[in-house]
Structure formats: C-alpha cells, structure tokens
C-alpha cells in the first residue's frame, strides 16, 4: 500500500529536523470565514508544503559568512503531480537564489537539499 502525502510530509519533517543546517515549517495555505470576514493564511496558492531555510556558507570572497537560504519542499506521493501554480512557485524560488524541490520521500528531501544532481529536479521544469 502506498503512503499518503501527509505521511510522507511527516517523515520528511522528521528527517530534515535531524539536520543542524536545515529548518522547515508546515505552510498551510487556504482561507476561512471568521465573523463574516474571509481570512487567508499561508504564503500563497502554489507555495510549497514546507518552507524554511538551510545554512549556506558563502564563498571565501565573502569572508566565509553563513547565510540562511530560503527553501521550499513540495511533498508529493510517488504518483502525485504538480499543479501549474506549484511549478511556478518552485521555479520562482530557484530563480531568486533559493532552493525549492519536489520530494516523494524523506531520503529524496535530504538528498536534494544537500545538493543532488540537477536531473533530480526536472520534475517541475
């Protein structure tokens, strides 16, 4: 029996939580009506399931500083497909210098965040 997306997400959060250099948080996106007013929450439609940062050491010409690079993890099952707005989000984050990935398992999330080969990310191009 294949795992559900929320099970994979929980496993990814646990796996990435073991890292000293990565922090991710659940990004629930949606809206609710409270006292007759619509309240929107989360970043925006299409933004990743998990967002956060990873420590990244800057090159020696920048005195070896460490920065927090924005990361986004879109969690999908083995057969799950990205919606157009999710593809757009992932591409925007990567083009802006962040690291946004699609992960179908905790191992894939860890490998991608640590710098796996670019072909692993062809999922959303």
N, C-alpha and C positions, 0 to 999 in steps of 0.2 A: 504494500500500500504506500503510495507516495505521500510525502509530507505536505501539509498546508502551508501557505505563505506565512501565517503568523507564527507557526512553529519554527520555520526556517529563520525568520526575523529574530525570534528569541534566542536561538542558538548563535546567530551572528553577533547579537549584542553581548552575549556571554563570552564568546571567543575574542572579540575585539576589546572587551573590558579587561582582559588579561594583559593587554599591551600597556606599557608605560607611555607610549608615544601617541596613542590614538584615543580619542573620546568621541563617542557618538550618542545621540539622543533621539528618541522617537519624535517624529514630526507628523502628527495627526493633522490632516487638512480637511476642512469641511465648514459647515455652518449650523447654527442653532438659533431658534427663535426664543428670546428671553424677554418677558414682559412686552410682547408685541414687536420687539426690535430684532432684526436679524444680526447676529454676531458671527463674523467669520474668524476662523482660527487656523493656525498653521501658517507656513510661508505663503505658498500659492499653489493653485492647481497644477499638478505635474511635478512639484518638487519632491525630492527623494524621501523615502520612508524613514531613513536615518540620516541625520545631519550632525556635523560636528567639526572636529579638526584633527590634524596629525602634526606632530612636531616635525619640523623640517630644518635641517642645518643649511644655512646659506653658504655659498662658495667662499673660498678664502679672500677674494677681493672685497667681501663684505664683512671681514673680520670674524668669520666663523659664527656669526649670530644665529640664533634659533628663532624661527617664527612659527606661528600656528597657521597651517594651510587649511582652508575650508575643504571639507569632504562631504560627499553625499553618497549614500548607498541605497540603490533601488533594489528591493528584495523581490525576487520572482521565484516561482516554482520551476521545476525542470521544463515545463511546457508553457509557462507564463509568457505573455507578450507585452511589450511596451506600448503605451498609448502615445500618440503624436506629441502631446504636451510633456510627457515624461522624457521622450527623446530630446526635445528642445531644451528642457532643463539640464539634462546631463551634458549636452553639448555646450550650453552657455557656461556652466561651471568650469568645464575643462578649458574652454577658450579663454576664460578670465584668469587662468592660472591655478584654479582649484583642482581637486581630484574627485570626479564623480564616476561611479561604477555601477554595474549590474551584478548582483551576487545571487547565486542559486544555492549556496551552501556556506557554512562558516569558513571552510577552508578557502573557498574562492574569494571571499571578502578579505581574508587575511593576506592571501597571495597578491590580490590586486592592489591593496593599499600599500603593500611593501614594494611594489614596482614590478609586476609581472609584465610579460611581453605585450606590446600593443594589440596583437591579434586577439587577445582575450577580451578586448573591449569593443570589438566590431559589432557587438550585439545591438548598439543603438546608433550606428552611423548610417 
